[in-house]
Amino acid sequence: MILNLAVKMNLLYILIPALVAMLLSRIFIPFIILVTYKKRLFDPIDARKVHQRIVPRLGGVAFAPIQCCILVISLVIMIKVFHVNLNLQSWAILPSFMMLLCGLVILFIVGIGDDLIGISYKWKFMVQLIVASFFPLSGLWINDFYGVAFMQELPPWIGIPFTIFFVVLIINAINLIDGLDGLCSGVVAVGCMVLGGLFCYHGAWFHALFAFVTVGVLVPFFFINVYGLTRRRRQIFMGDTGSMTLGYSMAFLAISFAMNNQFIKPFSEGAIVVAFSTLIVPILDVARVMYVRWRLGKPVFKPDRNHLHHKFLRAGLSQRTAMVTILLLTLFFCMFNIVAVRLINNMNIVALLDILIWILFIKGCAILEKKKLFARMQLFINLL
């Protein structure tokens, strides 16, 4: 009974900051829209963009400040005012959170510069490498593969470079899926809700707090980005400021869950598969696009319109239907892997099933597109 009461109180201490983050986001984003319209800070329209009207792209300016402030203030209030026992080993956990906040601030500054005046990709890549190295420096890195690729415990000389590579990959993968209204914020929100729920289940309350604060920040942005604000339906994009900080946040949560560290959470079989399941869609989509570019003899880093959401739009789906379809696919992979790691002892089989499902999904989409079934499906949706 006492344990249940403690769990309920901890859930309440997580829910309240998430609601405060939601309220602050709802207040700040309309203010940002007002400033961007007055200063004419709009996203440029070109051949790669889906939108064909002026829309500001500084919505992501609201994310990192709210995340950082709510996280720190909540921790201080819980410990100093309410004397909450979060089962927190400060010497093992706080360094990684301090580095997380530092990385968010750096990416926030670079993102604003890129959204306003543009920054060379080489400089952005260097900054991403620097902030990615913050996690191993704080003691947070992928140290166990849980049997994936027939590897268990990883030595630092393998795990640390892999972690840095993974962080940079996620930052860019999240950035590249920011091509439809609500898609990037929706994918990250789904991932944070899943990881936040898993952290709660394992008693990692501080990590769960950050996950749900991130969800709280994204909810108002999602609705304004998709449906618009006021009668004029004024929308706003998150820009690189938002996508890079969200990618960094997702990488932190995924690595924290994947790391075999009893001070974060108890050992969980197949944790790396479950953690990465929240990111399967953006990662495999980037891998597919780069493979197609390589096969066609094009530069692998040259932007194009070959991402999954572009394929859905060309097939006849509306932006909103394409967005919802990808969000459901992301949620499916999360739920599938959570169940699969409990039923299947071999993590290689689970990983291969993920890849097989993805390939079948892409092949199935190609068949539906060729037979124009997507367009008929969208027509039926419009009639509902």
Secondary structure, 3 states (H helix, E strand, C coil): CHHHHHHHHHHHHHHHHHHHHHHHHHHHHHHHHHHHHHHCCECCCCCCCCCCCCCECCHHHHHHHHHHHHHHHHHHHHHHHCCCCCCCCHHHHHHHHHHHHHHHHHHHHHHHHHHHCCCCHHHHHHHHHHHHHHHHHHCCCCCECCCHHHCCECCHHHHHHHHHHHHHHHHHHHHHCCCCCCHHHHHHHHHHHHHHHHHHHCCCHHHHHHHHHHHHHHHHHHHHHHHCECCCCECCCCHHHHHHHHHHHHHHHHHHHHCCCCCCCCCCCCHHHHHHHCCHHHHHHHHHHHHHHHHCCCCCCCCCCCCHHHHHHHHCCCHHHHHHHHHHHHHHHHHHHHHHHHHCCCHHHHHHHHHHHHHHHHHHHHHHHHCCHHHHHHHHHHHC
